[in-house]
Amino acid sequence: MSTAAPVTSDEIRETFLAFFEAHGHKRLASASLVPAADDPSALLTIAGMHPLKPYFLGAATPPAPTVTTCQKCMRTEDLENVGVTARHLTFFEMLGNFSFGDYFKAGAIEFAWKLVNDGFGFDPDKVWVTVFGGDEGLGLGVDEETVDAWVAAGFPRERIVLLGRDDNFWEAGPNGPCGPCTELYLDRGPAYGSGEKPGDEDADDRFMEFWNLVLMQYDQKRHEDGSSTLTPLPTQNIDTGMGLNRMALLLQGKETIFETDQFAPLIALGEQLSGKRYEAGDAVVDKALRVIADHSRATAFLTADGVVPSNEGRGYVLRRIMRRTIRQARAIGIEGEVLPRFLEPVIATMGAGYPELVERRDEMLTWIRAEEQAFDRTLAAGEKRLDEAIAAGTFDGALAFQLHDTFGFPFDLSVEIFAASGPGSAWLEGDGLAEVEAEFDRLMAEQRERSQAGSRAGDHGGASAGSIAGRIAPTPTEFTGYATLEQHTTVAGILQQDGRTYLKLAESPFYPEGGGQVSDTGLITVEGGGEPTRVAGLVRAGDDQALIVEPAAEAGKAAIDGVALTAGQRVVARVDPVARHATACNHTATHLLHAALRERLGDHVHQAGSAVRPDKLRFDFSHPSKLSPEDLRWVEDRVNAGILANDRVRAITTTLDEAKAMGAQALFGEKYGEIVRMVEIGDGSFSRELCGGTHVRSTAEIGVFKITSEGSSAANVRRIEAITGPAAIEQLREHDRLLQAAAEVVRVPVDQLPARVAKLRDEAKGGGAGAAASAVDEQQLAGEATDVAGVPVVVARLDGLPPAAAKALPEVADRVKGKLAGPGVVVLAAPGEERVALIVAVAPEVVARGVKAGDVVKAAAAVVGGGGGGKPTMAQAGGKDPSKTDEALAAARAAIAAALGA
């Protein structure tokens, strides 16, 4: 018997969750859009089962045998289609019920059919089901068990459609858990298509899929010939997914998702702000309003989960989404703030289900406003450049690169804007887009190459590293430096250019700068003896390299004129082992540091640049704020704990897919080949990264890790510099030496030095004219300013200052005035046992409004039985009655208010 259907998205969510909770499932809250720290295989949570993967894989024990969730999800692989179609979304909610070895096909189907009828009230005669129809390559026939389960649940056999592997077989990847799936569809009627059943041509809009039941029962192993071997899983699992927004469309009787209750307020606000109407026949307006509605939700939920705009990782995903929203808003005439205004209806419609939206509203607004302001500064200039291209009807990778590099336009945003124009649409048809993207990628690669090789290789007279290496010898150098530091090899060729000597070896143990790691240095000697040639640096050209060489000077001898090497000579190439090992220590330490930062600060931390040298390391990472002393100590201790663990460090050559499946960290936006090198520390649970650099064999070789500085590198990017091994030990020794020297100066043991310094400080406060400056928190005073007729005013009493401190009050007042939010007034009183010192400082702009420091200080001094004066901007006085200090300050405030007409 069908019941009244829920009508709001909140009701649909609750109906689903409450149904399964009533049938023994444990309700779990949605996990974050940022995946767990031990699951870095994806930037964002992409499916309802994503946070539950450890349970399906047997890596963790689930909280209950059966659970139900409504999971926040984010997918951006079809970002360019959002707004174009009425279905594509980035952010969405996925309802699901899950069984970990409990019920299987029959149970899942019974629950589904009961909820569809009794919970959602669908007309059972309009529901269709698809079932896996078998696949020869998998060696499987029709999933008769599922067909029988549907029939046993009371579903008519004639509305069960058999479909193939592409439609009804779920695979996590080429290897691993998999199984058939069965999907439920609602027939919306022939007005939506002529197909007569799911799977027919022209049936997609008529038969809308709304629930997918994945029946995990096999473990798949893919073979080189493309065939697969399936073995039964030890436990059979259920993973279902029902899109909440699609269910809202069906149950609310809407034509598109953008008309449902979660989206309608956003569309309406867009109409109000733009003065345009949705679905009034203007495709540009429709697209813009859909993009704004979808992307506003995505922005809200990403920032609520701690993601911040940046040029790295998920922060870059957020930045692309935000900038696409702003661009679409401007295109339909929405001026002023965009995303902050759309945040409010998102919170209003979704805050009840996701309280983090309400709790973190202010933090979200901070990030959103800052990013929007930054983009607005560059949008006009970038669009002007694009308008020129549109007028000329041309668009190429060089322009896309300029827009990205100079104006901060993501590539897809530039393409989207140009494609929306008349000439752009024609230009990008066929191979046009592929050509533009290829040129853009090439220029980006060249920029990375320049940044990597620039400091060592210098200017090559306009020639690229690739042309240098190729001109010396066409065959690429074989790099052998992972296995050895000494290589017997042949000189492939030598090139003299712009005062430099470039040399190429057939095989080379020298690492060329890349991935933040500097180039190796060392010596090349002719086999059998002879004068050595020094390798001062290298240039990288993809997998090829060229050495920058120069004569080597022996101790006490003059440098040899010229490099005495010729093509074809047999030589011995030796890497400087001390520098290589020190560099390797620092490189492995950056991996430990990266992992420790993510563990301490969160998954929003991603590498944003690095420099690995023999003497130190630098690591840039995305994070919005300064690290506290406690954070720095924790991170430093965590890295040193990893060093003390003496974990093995090994490099594994594998496929990109396999590395990602193992959780390897990769640089977002970096181009990787099919085969990659992954560096794993210990069992890999703490650190796995795709990396081509050199590393130590075990973490204990690093010795010790010491952070030397932490600061800002760019917007939302922090920078840590650190040292390891001998450099760190030497710094510790230097610190010990300085402490000992300081202790000897004040004639106390080192362990008594802090107490002695504190005593000297207190003594200085009692007798120095600068005592006030050291004893007063000027920033705190400035923060206590109150507004008087639009002027920030500080009126404060400073108790406990020594008598001599009064001499420094003018300096203190001036400093406090400089820390105010704008031109203001500072009044300070320092009462002692017998006298009170008064000081008034006024900004020139406030003097122009009638407030004069002399008048104010006289009004205050009269109360305490004293007098004084000074300039309009600074005046001081003294009084004989400290007991009336508060009254004097009140008189000063009244004088300021009167002068300002408040």
C-alpha positions in Angstrom: 0.0 0.0 0.0 1.6 3.3 -1.1 1.7 6.3 1.3 2.0 10.0 0.7 5.4 10.8 -0.7 7.8 13.1 1.1 7.9 16.4 -0.6 11.1 18.2 0.6 14.7 17.2 0.2 15.0 17.1 4.0 12.0 14.8 4.2 13.4 12.5 1.5 16.7 12.3 3.3 15.0 11.5 6.6 12.6 9.0 5.1 15.5 7.0 3.7 17.7 7.1 6.7 14.8 6.4 9.2 13.6 3.4 7.1 16.9 1.7 7.3 17.5 2.7 10.9 14.2 1.0 11.7 15.4 -2.1 9.9 18.6 -2.5 12.0 21.0 -0.3 10.2 23.3 2.1 12.1 22.9 5.7 10.9 26.3 7.3 10.3 26.8 11.0 9.8 28.2 12.2 6.5 32.0 12.1 6.3 33.9 15.2 5.2 34.3 16.1 1.5 38.0 15.9 2.3 38.9 12.2 2.5 40.5 10.7 5.6 44.2 11.1 6.1 44.8 7.5 5.4 42.9 7.6 2.1 44.6 10.1 -0.1 43.6 8.3 -3.3 41.2 11.0 -4.3 41.2 14.8 -3.6 37.5 14.8 -2.6 34.9 12.3 -1.5 33.3 11.2 -4.8 30.8 8.5 -3.7 28.6 7.4 -0.8 30.8 4.3 -0.3 34.1 6.3 -0.5 34.5 6.8 3.3 33.5 3.2 3.9 36.2 1.7 1.7 38.3 0.4 4.7 35.3 -1.7 5.8 34.7 -3.2 2.3 38.4 -3.9 2.0 38.6 -5.5 5.4 41.2 -3.0 6.6 39.0 -1.8 9.4 36.0 -3.2 11.4 32.8 -1.4 10.6 30.8 0.1 13.4 27.9 -2.3 12.6 27.2 -5.0 10.1 24.7 -2.8 8.3 24.8 1.0 8.1 23.0 3.8 6.3 24.3 7.3 5.3 23.6 10.4 3.4 27.0 11.3 2.2 28.3 14.7 0.8 30.0 14.1 -2.5 31.9 16.2 -5.0 32.8 15.4 -8.6 34.4 17.8 -11.1 35.4 15.6 -14.0 32.5 16.9 -16.0 32.8 20.5 -14.8 32.4 22.0 -18.2 29.0 20.3 -18.5 27.6 21.9 -15.3 25.2 24.5 -16.4 25.0 23.2 -20.0 22.7 20.3 -19.1 19.9 20.2 -16.5 21.4 17.2 -14.7 25.2 17.7 -14.2 26.2 18.8 -10.7 29.5 19.1 -8.8 28.2 18.8 -5.2 25.5 16.3 -4.5 24.1 14.1 -1.7 24.2 10.3 -2.0 21.8 8.2 0.1 22.9 4.6 0.7 22.5 1.4 2.7 25.4 -0.9 3.2 25.9 -4.5 4.3 29.3 -5.8 5.3 28.8 -9.6 5.0 25.3 -9.5 6.4 22.3 -9.6 4.0 23.0 -9.9 0.2 20.9 -9.8 -2.9 17.5 -10.9 -1.6 17.7 -8.7 1.4 18.8 -5.6 -0.5 16.0 -6.1 -3.0 13.4 -6.6 -0.4 14.4 -3.4 1.4 14.5 -1.5 -1.8 11.1 -2.6 -3.1 9.5 -1.9 0.3 10.9 1.6 0.6 10.0 2.5 -3.0 6.4 1.5 -2.3 5.7 2.3 1.3 8.3 5.0 2.0 8.4 7.0 -1.3 4.9 6.1 -2.6 5.9 5.5 -6.2 3.3 3.9 -8.5 4.7 0.3 -8.6 3.4 0.0 -12.2 5.8 2.7 -13.3 9.0 1.2 -11.8 11.4 -0.8 -13.9 14.5 -2.8 -13.0 17.7 -3.6 -14.8 19.8 -6.7 -14.0 23.2 -7.8 -15.2 22.7 -9.9 -18.4 26.1 -11.6 -18.4 29.5 -11.0 -20.1 31.6 -13.5 -22.1 34.8 -11.7 -21.2 34.1 -12.1 -17.5 32.8 -15.7 -18.0 29.5 -14.8 -16.4 26.0 -15.5 -17.5 22.7 -13.8 -16.5 22.5 -12.9 -12.9 19.5 -15.2 -12.3 19.8 -15.0 -8.5 19.0 -11.3 -8.7 16.1 -11.8 -11.2 14.7 -14.5 -8.9 15.0 -12.2 -5.9 13.0 -9.4 -7.6 10.3 -11.9 -8.6 10.2 -13.3 -5.1 9.8 -9.7 -3.7 6.7 -9.3 -5.9 8.2 -7.4 -8.9 6.8 -8.5 -12.3 9.3 -10.4 -14.5 8.2 -8.5 -17.6 9.6 -5.2 -16.3 13.0 -6.7 -15.6 15.5 -5.7 -18.3 18.8 -7.5 -18.8 21.7 -5.2 -19.7 25.5 -5.8 -20.2 28.7 -5.1 -18.4 28.9 -1.4 -19.1 25.5 -0.8 -17.5 25.1 -3.4 -14.8 28.5 -4.5 -13.6 30.4 -2.5 -11.0 34.2 -2.5 -10.9 36.4 -0.5 -8.5 39.3 -0.8 -11.0 41.1 -3.4 -13.1 41.7 -5.4 -9.9 39.8 -5.8 -6.7 36.2 -6.1 -5.5 33.5 -6.1 -8.1 30.1 -7.5 -8.8 26.8 -7.2 -10.7 24.4 -4.4 -9.9 20.7 -3.9 -10.3 19.1 -0.5 -10.9 15.7 1.0 -10.4 14.1 3.3 -12.9 10.9 5.4 -13.0 8.9 5.6 -16.2 8.0 9.3 -16.7 5.9 8.6 -19.7 6.2 8.7 -23.5 6.3 12.5 -23.5 10.0 12.1 -22.4 11.1 9.7 -25.0 10.0 7.0 -27.5 12.0 4.1 -25.9 9.8 1.4 -24.4 12.1 0.2 -21.7 15.4 1.1 -20.0 18.4 0.6 -22.3 16.4 1.4 -25.5 17.4 4.2 -27.8 15.7 7.5 -26.9 14.8 6.1 -23.4 17.2 8.0 -21.1 14.9 10.9 -20.2 11.7 8.7 -20.1 13.2 6.0 -17.8 15.1 7.8 -15.1 17.4 5.7 -13.0 17.1 6.6 -9.3 18.7 3.8 -7.3 21.7 1.5 -7.9 22.2 -1.6 -5.8 25.8 -2.9 -6.1 26.1 -6.6 -5.3 29.8 -7.1 -4.5 30.6 -10.8 -4.7 33.9 -11.2 -6.7 37.5 -10.3 -6.5 38.8 -9.5 -10.0 42.3 -10.0 -11.4 42.9 -8.4 -14.8 45.4 -10.2 -17.1 47.7 -8.6 -19.7 45.5 -10.0 -22.6 42.5 -8.1 -21.2 40.8 -11.1 -19.8 39.8 -11.3 -16.1 39.7 -14.0 -13.4 36.9 -13.7 -10.9 37.1 -15.4 -7.5 34.3 -15.2 -4.9 34.9 -12.8 -2.1 35.1 -14.2 1.4 32.2 -12.0 2.4 29.5 -10.6 0.1 28.7 -6.9 0.5 26.0 -4.5 -0.5 26.6 -0.9 -1.5 23.7 1.1 -2.8 23.5 4.7 -4.0 20.4 6.9 -4.4 21.0 10.5 -5.5 18.9 12.8 -3.3 18.5 15.5 -5.8 17.3 13.2 -8.5 14.7 11.7 -6.1 13.6 15.3 -5.3 13.0 15.9 -9.0 10.9 12.8 -9.3 8.9 13.2 -6.0 8.4 16.9 -6.4 7.3 16.5 -10.0 9.9 18.9 -11.5 11.3 18.9 -14.9 14.9 19.5 -13.8 17.0 19.3 -10.6 17.4 23.1 -10.7 13.6 23.5 -10.0 13.7 21.4 -6.8 13.6 22.9 -3.4 17.3 23.1 -2.7 18.0 24.9 -5.9 14.9 27.1 -6.4 16.0 29.8 -3.9 19.4 30.1 -5.5 17.9 30.4 -9.0 15.4 33.0 -7.6 18.2 35.0 -6.0 20.1 34.9 -9.3 17.0 36.2 -11.1 16.6 39.0 -8.6 20.2 40.2 -8.7 20.5 40.0 -12.5 17.1 41.1 -13.5 17.0 38.1 -15.9 14.5 35.2 -16.0 15.3 31.5 -15.8 14.1 29.4 -18.8 12.8 32.4 -20.7 14.5 31.3 -23.9 18.0 32.7 -23.2 20.5 29.8 -23.0 23.3 32.0 -21.7 21.2 33.1 -18.8 20.0 29.6 -18.1 23.5 28.3 -18.0 24.8 31.1 -15.8 22.0 30.6 -13.2 22.6 26.9 -13.1 26.3 27.3 -12.7 25.8 29.9 -9.9 23.3 27.6 -8.1 25.4 24.5 -8.3 28.8 26.1 -7.6 27.5 28.2 -4.7 26.6 24.9 -3.0 29.9 23.4 -3.8 31.8 26.4 -2.5 29.8 26.4 0.7 30.4 22.8 1.5 34.1 22.8 0.5 34.9 25.8 2.6 32.8 24.4 5.5 35.0 21.3 5.4 38.2 23.3 5.6 39.2 23.6 1.9 40.7 27.0 1.0 41.3 28.5 -2.4 44.9 27.9 -3.6 46.8 26.8 -6.7 47.2 23.3 -5.3 45.1 20.2 -4.9 41.5 20.5 -3.8 42.2 24.2 -3.1 42.6 24.6 -6.9 39.4 22.8 -7.5 37.7 25.2 -5.2 39.3 28.2 -6.8 38.2 27.0 -10.3 34.6 26.6 -9.1 34.6 30.0 -7.4 36.1 31.9 -10.3 33.7 30.2 -12.8 30.8 31.3 -10.6 32.0 34.9 -10.5 32.5 35.0 -14.2 29.0 33.6 -14.9 27.5 36.1 -12.5 29.2 39.0 -14.2 28.1 37.7 -17.6 24.5 38.2 -16.7 24.9 41.6 -15.0 25.3 40.7 -11.3 27.5 43.3 -9.7 29.1 43.5 -6.3 29.6 40.5 -4.1 28.5 37.2 -5.6 29.3 34.2 -3.5 28.8 35.8 -0.1 25.2 36.6 -1.1 24.5 33.1 -2.4 25.9 31.6 0.7 22.9 32.6 2.8 20.3 30.6 0.9 22.6 27.6 0.9 22.8 27.8 4.7 19.1 28.4 5.0 18.1 25.3 2.9 20.9 22.9 4.0 21.9 24.1 7.4 19.5 21.8 9.3 21.0 18.7 7.7 24.6 20.0 7.8 25.1 22.1 10.9 28.8 22.8 10.0 27.4 25.3 7.5 25.9 27.3 10.3 28.8 26.8 12.7 31.5 27.9 10.2 29.7 30.6 8.4 32.1 33.4 9.4 35.2 31.4 8.5 33.6 30.5 5.1 32.8 34.1 4.4 36.4 35.1 5.2 37.8 32.8 2.5 35.0 33.5 0.0 35.3 37.3 0.2 39.1 37.2 0.0 39.1 35.0 -3.1 36.4 37.0 -4.8 38.2 40.3 -4.2 41.4 38.9 -5.5 39.8 37.5 -8.7 37.9 40.8 -9.3 41.2 42.6 -9.5 42.3 40.5 -12.4 39.0 39.6 -14.1 38.6 42.8 -16.1 42.2 42.8 -17.5 41.9 39.1 -18.4 38.6 39.6 -20.1 39.9 42.5 -22.1 42.7 40.3 -23.5 40.1 37.6 -24.3 37.8 40.1 -26.0 40.7 41.0 -28.3 41.0 37.3 -29.2 37.3 37.0 -29.8 37.3 40.0 -32.0 40.1 38.4 -34.1 38.4 35.0 -34.0 41.5 33.2 -32.8 42.5 31.5 -29.6 45.6 29.4 -28.9 47.6 27.8 -26.2 49.9 30.8 -25.8 46.9 33.1 -25.0 45.5 30.5 -22.6 48.9 30.3 -20.9 49.2 34.1 -20.6 45.7 34.2 -19.1 46.6 31.5 -16.6 50.1 32.9 -15.8 49.3 36.6 -15.6 45.6 36.8 -14.8 45.0 33.6 -12.8 42.4 32.2 -15.3 42.1 28.4 -15.0 42.5 26.9 -18.5 38.9 25.6 -18.7 37.6 29.1 -17.7 39.4 30.7 -20.7 38.2 28.0 -23.0 34.6 28.3 -21.8 34.6 32.1 -22.2 36.0 31.9 -25.7 33.8 29.0 -26.7 30.7 31.0 -25.8 31.5 33.5 -28.5 30.5 33.1 -32.1 34.0 32.7 -33.5 35.1 30.7 -30.5 32.5 28.1 -31.0 33.6 27.5 -34.6 37.3 27.7 -33.8 37.1 25.0 -31.1 35.3 22.5 -33.2 37.1 19.4 -34.3 40.8 19.4 -33.4 40.8 23.1 -32.3 40.5 22.4 -28.6 43.0 19.6 -28.6 45.6 21.8 -30.3 45.0 24.7 -27.8 45.4 22.3 -24.9 48.5 20.7 -26.3 50.2 24.1 -26.7 49.1 25.2 -23.2 50.5 22.0 -21.7 53.8 22.5 -23.6 54.2 26.0 -22.3 53.4 25.0 -18.8 56.0 22.2 -19.0 58.6 24.7 -20.3 57.8 27.0 -17.4 58.4 24.2 -14.9 61.6 23.3 -16.7 62.8 26.9 -16.5 62.0 27.1 -12.8 63.8 23.8 -12.1 67.0 24.5 -14.2 67.2 28.3 -14.0 69.3 28.7 -10.9 71.9 26.1 -11.9 71.9 26.3 -15.7 71.4 30.1 -16.0 70.5 31.6 -19.4 71.2 29.5 -22.4 71.1 32.3 -24.9 67.4 31.5 -25.6 68.0 27.9 -26.4 66.0 25.4 -24.3 67.5 22.6 -22.3 66.0 20.1 -24.7 67.7 21.7 -27.7 71.1 21.8 -25.9 70.9 18.1 -25.0 69.6 17.2 -28.4 72.3 19.2 -30.3 75.1 17.5 -28.3 73.8 13.9 -29.1 70.4 12.7 -30.2 70.3 9.6 -28.0 69.1 10.4 -24.5 71.5 9.8 -21.6 70.7 6.8 -19.4 70.4 7.9 -15.8 72.0 5.3 -13.4 72.2 7.5 -10.3 69.6 5.6 -8.3 71.9 2.5 -8.2 75.4 4.0 -8.2 77.4 7.1 -7.6 80.2 6.1 -9.9 79.8 5.2 -13.5 82.3 4.2 -16.2 80.8 5.6 -19.4 81.5 7.4 -22.7 81.5 11.1 -23.5 78.6 11.4 -26.1 79.5 14.9 -27.1 80.5 18.5 -25.9 78.9 21.8 -26.8 80.4 25.3 -26.1 77.7 28.0 -25.9 77.5 31.4 -24.3 80.7 30.9 -22.3 79.6 27.6 -20.9 80.6 24.0 -21.6 77.9 21.5 -21.9 78.8 17.8 -21.9 76.6 14.7 -22.4 77.4 11.2 -21.2 76.1 7.9 -22.5 75.2 6.9 -19.0 75.2 9.3 -16.0 74.9 8.9 -12.3 74.3 12.7 -11.9 70.7 13.6 -10.9 69.5 16.7 -12.9 67.4 19.2 -10.9 63.8 18.3 -10.7 60.9 17.9 -8.2 62.5 20.5 -6.0 65.8 18.6 -5.7 69.0 20.4 -6.8 71.4 18.8 -9.3 74.2 16.7 -8.2 77.8 17.9 -8.4 81.0 15.9 -8.8 83.9 15.0 -11.0 84.6 13.4 -14.4 88.0 11.8 -15.0 89.4 10.1 -18.1 89.8 6.4 -17.5 93.4 5.7 -16.6 94.0 9.0 -14.9 94.3 12.7 -15.8 93.0 16.0 -14.6 89.4 15.9 -13.4 86.6 18.0 -14.8 84.1 19.5 -12.3 80.4 19.0 -12.8 78.9 22.3 -11.6 75.3 21.6 -12.5 72.9 20.0 -15.0 70.1 20.9 -17.3 67.1 18.5 -17.6 65.3 17.9 -20.8 62.5 15.4 -20.1 64.3 12.1 -19.6 67.5 13.5 -21.1 70.2 15.7 -19.5 73.3 17.7 -20.2 76.1 18.5 -17.7 77.5 21.9 -17.1 81.3 21.3 -16.7 84.3 23.4 -15.9 88.0 22.8 -15.1 88.6 21.5 -11.6 91.2 23.2 -9.4 93.3 21.0 -7.2 94.3 22.2 -3.8 97.1 24.8 -4.1 97.1 24.8 -7.9 95.7 27.2 -10.5 92.6 26.2 -12.5 93.3 24.5 -15.8 92.4 26.4 -18.9 89.7 24.6 -20.8 88.0 21.3 -20.3 90.3 18.5 -21.5 87.6 16.1 -22.7 86.5 15.0 -26.2 83.7 13.0 -27.6 84.2 9.2 -27.5 86.5 9.2 -24.5 86.0 6.7 -21.8 85.6 8.4 -18.5 84.6 7.8 -14.9 81.8 10.0 -13.6 81.7 10.3 -9.8 78.9 12.1 -7.9 80.0 14.0 -4.7 78.8 11.4 -2.1 78.7 13.9 0.8 76.5 16.3 -1.1 74.3 13.6 -2.5 73.7 12.0 0.9 72.9 15.3 2.6 70.5 16.1 -0.2 68.9 12.7 0.1 68.5 13.2 3.8 66.7 16.5 3.2 64.5 15.0 0.5 63.3 12.1 2.6 62.8 14.6 5.4 60.4 16.6 3.2 58.3 13.5 2.7 58.1 13.0 6.5 57.4 16.7 7.0 54.6 16.6 4.4 53.0 13.6 6.1 53.4 15.1 9.6 51.8 18.4 8.5 48.8 16.6 7.0 48.4 14.5 10.1 48.6 17.6 12.4 46.8 20.2 10.3 44.5 18.2 8.1 44.1 17.0 4.6 43.9 20.5 3.1 47.7 20.5 3.4 49.3 19.9 0.0 52.8 20.6 -1.3 53.0 23.9 -3.1 56.7 23.9 -3.9 60.0 22.7 -2.4 63.7 23.2 -2.6 65.9 20.3 -1.5 69.6 21.1 -1.2 72.5 19.6 0.7 72.5 22.3 3.4 68.8 22.7 4.0 65.3 22.1 2.8 62.4 24.4 2.1 58.8 23.1 1.9 55.8 25.2 0.8 52.3 24.0 1.6 48.7 25.2 1.4 47.5 26.3 4.8 45.6 29.5 5.8 47.3 30.6 9.0 50.6 30.8 10.9 51.5 27.6 12.7 51.5 27.9 16.5 54.6 27.1 18.5 52.7 24.0 19.7 52.1 22.9 16.0 55.7 23.4 15.1 56.9 21.4 18.1 54.4 18.6 17.3 55.4 18.4 13.7 59.1 18.5 14.5 58.7 15.8 17.1 56.6 13.7 14.6 59.3 13.9 12.0 62.0 13.0 14.5 59.9 10.0 15.7 59.8 8.8 12.1 63.6 9.2 11.9 64.1 7.2 15.2 61.8 4.5 13.9 64.5 3.6 11.3 61.9 2.8 8.7 62.9 1.5 5.4 62.7 3.9 2.4 62.2 2.3 -0.9 61.2 3.3 -4.4 58.7 1.2 -6.3 58.1 1.4 -10.0 54.5 0.8 -10.8 51.6 2.0 -12.8 50.0 5.3 -12.1 46.6 3.7 -11.3 48.2 1.2 -8.9 50.1 4.0 -7.2 46.9 5.9 -6.7 45.2 2.8 -5.5 47.9 2.4 -2.9 47.3 6.0 -1.7 50.4 7.7 -3.1 50.4 11.5 -2.9 50.7 13.2 -6.3 51.1 16.8 -7.2 47.7 18.0 -8.5 48.1 19.2 -12.1 51.4 17.4 -12.6 51.5 15.2 -15.8 52.5 11.6 -15.1 53.1 8.8 -17.5 51.6 5.4 -17.2 54.6 4.1 -15.3 55.6 6.1 -12.2 58.1 5.9 -9.4 56.6 5.9 -5.9 58.7 6.4 -2.7 57.3 4.5 0.3 58.4 5.0 3.9 58.0 2.0 6.2 54.8 0.1 5.4 53.5 3.2 3.5 50.8 4.0 6.0 52.5 7.3 6.9 54.0 8.3 3.6 53.7 7.3 0.0 54.5 9.9 -2.7 55.1 9.9 -6.4 58.7 11.1 -6.7 61.7 10.9 -9.0 64.2 12.2 -6.5 67.0 10.5 -4.5 66.4 9.3 -1.0 68.2 7.6 1.9 67.8 3.8 2.5 66.3 4.2 6.0 65.0 7.2 7.9 67.6 6.8 10.6 70.2 8.0 8.1 68.6 11.5 8.4 69.9 11.7 12.0 67.9 14.6 13.3 65.4 17.2 11.9 65.2 20.8 13.1 62.8 23.5 11.8 64.6 26.8 11.4 61.7 29.0 10.3 58.0 29.1 9.4 56.3 31.9 7.5 54.1 33.0 4.6 55.1 32.2 1.1 52.0 33.3 -0.8 48.2 33.6 -0.2 47.1 30.5 1.7 50.6 29.1 1.4 53.0 28.6 4.3 56.8 27.9 4.1 58.9 25.8 6.5 62.7 25.8 6.3 64.6 23.0 8.1 67.9 21.3 8.4 68.9 17.7 9.0 71.9 15.6 9.9 75.3 17.3 10.4 73.8 20.8 9.6 71.2 20.4 12.4 73.8 19.1 14.8 76.1 22.0 14.0 73.3 24.4 14.7 72.5 22.8 18.0 76.2 23.1 19.0 76.2 26.8 18.0 73.1 27.4 20.1 74.9 25.7 23.0 77.9 27.9 22.5 75.8 31.0 22.5 74.0 30.0 25.6 77.2 29.2 27.4 78.7 32.6 26.3 75.5 34.4 27.5 75.7 32.6 30.9 79.3 33.6 31.3 78.5 37.2 30.7 75.9 37.3 33.5 78.0 34.9 35.6 75.5 32.1 36.2 75.3 28.5 35.1 73.4 27.8 31.9 70.4 26.3 33.7 70.0 29.5 35.7 70.2 31.8 32.6 66.4 32.3 32.0 65.9 33.4 35.6 68.9 35.7 35.5 67.7 37.3 32.2 64.2 37.8 33.7 65.6 39.5 36.7 67.7 41.8 34.6 64.6 42.7 32.5 62.6 43.5 35.6 65.4 45.7 36.9 65.5 47.5 33.5 61.8 48.1 33.8 62.2 49.8 37.1 64.8 52.4 35.9 64.7 52.9 32.2 62.9 55.5 30.2 61.8 52.8 27.8 60.1 50.8 30.5 56.6 51.7 29.3 57.4 50.5 25.8 58.4 47.1 27.1 55.6 46.8 29.7 52.6 47.8 27.6 50.7 45.6 25.1 50.2 48.2 22.4 48.2 45.8 20.1 45.8 45.0 22.9 45.2 48.7 23.7 44.5 49.4 20.0 42.1 46.5 19.9 40.1 48.2 22.8 39.4 51.3 20.7 35.8 52.5 20.7 34.1 54.5 17.9 33.3 58.1 18.5 31.6 59.8 15.6 33.6 57.5 13.2 36.9 58.0 14.9 38.7 55.2 16.8 39.4 56.4 20.3 41.5 54.7 23.0 41.2 55.9 26.6 43.2 53.7 28.9 44.6 53.6 32.4 48.1 52.0 32.8 48.6 50.9 36.4 51.8 49.6 37.9 54.3 51.4 35.7 57.5 52.6 37.5 57.9 56.4 37.8 60.6 56.6 35.2 58.3 55.0 32.7 56.3 58.1 32.3 59.1 59.5 30.1 58.3 56.9 27.5 54.5 57.5 27.4 54.6 59.7 24.3 56.3 56.9 22.4 53.8 54.4 23.6 50.8 56.6 22.7 52.3 57.2 19.2 52.7 53.5 18.7 49.2 52.7 19.8 47.9 55.4 17.5 49.8 53.8 14.6 48.0 50.4 15.2 44.5 51.8 15.1 42.2 50.8 12.2 42.3 54.5 11.0 43.2 58.0 12.1 42.3 58.2 15.7 43.0 59.5 19.3 44.9 57.9 22.1 44.6 59.0 25.8 46.8 57.3 28.4 47.0 57.8 32.1 49.8 56.3 34.3 48.9 56.8 38.0 51.6 56.5 40.7 51.5 56.8 44.4 51.6 60.6 44.5 51.2 61.8 40.9 49.5 60.8 37.6 51.0 61.2 34.1 48.7 62.0 31.2 49.4 61.8 27.5 47.1 62.6 24.5 48.0 61.7 20.8 45.8 62.8 17.9 46.1 62.0 14.3 46.4 65.0 11.9 43.2 64.0 10.2 41.3 64.1 13.5 42.9 67.5 14.4 41.4 68.8 11.2 38.0 67.8 12.6 38.5 69.9 15.7 40.2 67.6 18.2 43.4 69.1 19.7 45.6 67.2 22.0 46.3 70.3 24.2 42.6 70.9 24.8 41.9 67.3 25.7 44.9 67.0 28.1 44.0 70.2 29.9 40.5 69.0 30.5 41.8 65.8 32.0 44.6 67.5 34.0 42.2 70.0 35.6 40.4 67.0 37.3 43.6 65.7 38.9 44.9 69.0 40.0 47.5 69.6 37.4 48.2 71.2 34.1 50.1 70.8 30.9 50.0 71.3 27.1 51.7 70.7 23.9 51.0 70.5 20.1 47.7 69.8 18.5 48.9 66.3 17.7 50.7 65.5 21.0 50.3 66.9 24.5 51.1 65.7 28.1 50.4 66.8 31.6 50.7 65.8 35.2 48.4 65.8 38.2 48.7 65.6 42.0 45.6 63.5 42.7 45.9 59.9 41.3 42.7 58.9 43.0 40.7 60.9 40.4 42.4 59.2 37.4 39.2 57.6 36.1 37.4 60.9 36.3 40.2 62.6 34.4 39.9 60.0 31.6 36.1 60.5 31.5 36.7 64.2 31.1 39.1 63.5 28.3 36.6 61.3 26.5 33.9 64.0 26.9 36.2 66.6 25.5 36.9 64.4 22.4 33.2 63.7 21.9 32.3 67.4 22.2 35.0 68.4 19.6 33.6 65.8 17.2 30.0 66.8 17.8 29.1 63.4 19.1 
